[in-house]
Amino acid sequence: MIHTEFEHLVYENRFIEVWDDDVRFKDGTRGTYLRISTKPTNDHGVVVIPRRGLDFCLVKTYRYPLGRVQLAFPRGFGEGGAPEEDARRELKEETGLDSLNTRLLGWVTPDSGLLTSRVAVVGAEVPGTVASVLDVREVDEVVWLSAPLMLKLMSTGELDDAFTLSALMLAVAQRWIPNADFLASRHL
């Protein structure tokens, strides 16, 4: 176990705090450990899986740290409410879609070696495929993909967002995706 000896807040903004803590490792040596935590009002993030049958709604978003556009499920910071509430808000902001039903599928920790946050994975059944971007500062385009096409894009590396990949796996494990036998499809 790693013991925290002193916490140093080195940066903060309205969303996060960055800490560079003095620690003692289990072998007795001393060092520092960097961690990033969300503000208390953002106690969790949310990634939402918009689904209509076996078609999924994703967004193309320019990811500044990567320097490129990335295809992913809608996601964002929580606002202190229930994860399903946050999922409905993110879905509406990023795609213009409303959900018929939402279901909390579970939680993921995005980078447990650096981030203290947890992210709720919420499945959202949506009524149609017509969607429009409301948050034009973040989202470039709304895209609908079939399950087999998503798998193909994963295998080629074109779909590489970790939230999307882990959320999809959790949805399959929770049996939220009907007829998930597409995972065994040989015609990709």
N, C-alpha and C positions, 0 to 999 in steps of 0.2 A: 504494500500500500504506500501511497505517496502522501506525506503529511504537509499541510500548508503551514508555514511559519509566519508569513506576512503577506498580505494582499496589497498590491499596488495598482490603483486605477490609473491607467496611462492615457486613456482617451474615452470620450463618450459623445454620443449625439442623441437625438430623440428616439432612436431605435435600439441602439446597442451600447454596451460597455466593453472595453478591452482592458484586460487585467494581465499584468506581468508579475506573477507571484514568486516569492522566495519559498522554496520547498526543500524537504528532506526526503530522499529516496529510501526505499526499504533496506538498502545496503549501508545507510548512514551518511552517504555523500549528500552534499548540498548542491542546489542548482536553482534554475528558474523554470517556470512553466507558464506559457501563454494560454489564455482562455478568453473566449468571446461569449458574452451572455446578452440575451435580449432584455429590454427594460421590463419591469414588472407588469406594466399594462399589456405587454406583448408576451404573455407567459408561454405561448406556443405559436407555431406557424401552422399553416394548413395547405395541403395539396388536394385538389379536387379532381376526381375522375368523372368527367361528363360522358355519359353513355346513352346511346339509343340503339337497343338491340346489341349487335356486335360491332357497331361503329362508335368511334371515340373522337371527342373534340379536343384538339390541342391548339396551342398558340405558338406563333413564331415571335420571339422576343429577342431584342438585342441585349446580350449579356456583356456588360461593360468589362468585368474582370477577364472574360475570355476573349474579348475583342471580336465577337462574331454573333450572328443570329443563331438561336438554339430553339429547337422544337421541343415543347414540353406541355404537360398538363398545367392548367392554371394553378397559381400558388401565391401565397403572400403571408404577411404577419397576421396573427390573430389580434383581435381587438378586445380581449378579455371576456368574450362571450363563449357560448358553447361552440365546439368545433363545427357543428352542422350550420350554425348561424354564419360563422366566418366563411364557410365553404360557399354558402348561397351568395354572400356578398362578393367574394372573389369571382365566382362564376359570372355574376351579373356585370361586374366591372370589366372583366377581361374578355368576355364573349358576348355579352348582351342576353345570354340565355337565363331562363328561370328553370328551377328544378321541380319535377313532380314529387320526387321522394329523395331524401338524403339518408345516408347510413354511415355512421362512424365505423370504419373497417379496422382501425388500429393506429398504432403510432410507430414512427421511425425516428432514429437519431441521426441527423445528416452527417456529422463528422464528430464522433465522440472523443476524438483526440484533441479537438480544438474548441468545439462549440458546446455550450451547456444546454442548448435548446432541444425540444422535442417537437415533432411535426405530426399533426393529425392527418390521417389519410381518410378522406371522405368520398364515398361513391355517390354520384348524383345521376338519377335517371332524368333525362330531359325530353320534352315533348316533340322536338323537331330538330332539323339540321340547319335551319336558317339562323345565322348568328352574325352579329356585327360588333366590332371593337368599340367599346365605350372609353377605355383608357388608352388613348392614342399616344400618350407619352411613353408607355411601356410596351404595348402590344402592337406588332406590325401587321399580323394577319391571323385569322381564325381558320383552322384546317380540320377537316373531318377525314379520318383514316379508318379503314377496315382493320380488324384484328390481324389477319394474315399480312397486310401491308406493314402494320406496326412491327410485327416480328421480323419482317425482311429488313426494315430500316434499322432495327436493333442489331441484326447480324452484320450489316454493312458499316455500322458505326455512325450512321446519319442521325439516329435517335440515341443520344448518349447522356441525357439528363438523368442524374442519379435519383432525383425525386420521382420522376416518371417511371423509371425502371423498377424501383422498389415498391412504388404504389401499385403498379400493375401486378407484380408478384404477390403482394399482400391481398389484392382483390381476387386473384385466382385461389390463393390459399383459403380465403374466407368464403369461397364459392359464390361470390357476388356476381361474377360474369357467367351468364347462362351458356351452356354448351361449350365449355372451355376446352373441348377436345381439339380446337384449332391449334392448341399448343403442340399437338402431335402431328400436325399437318405436314405432309411430305411434298406438297406442291408449292413451296415458297420460292 
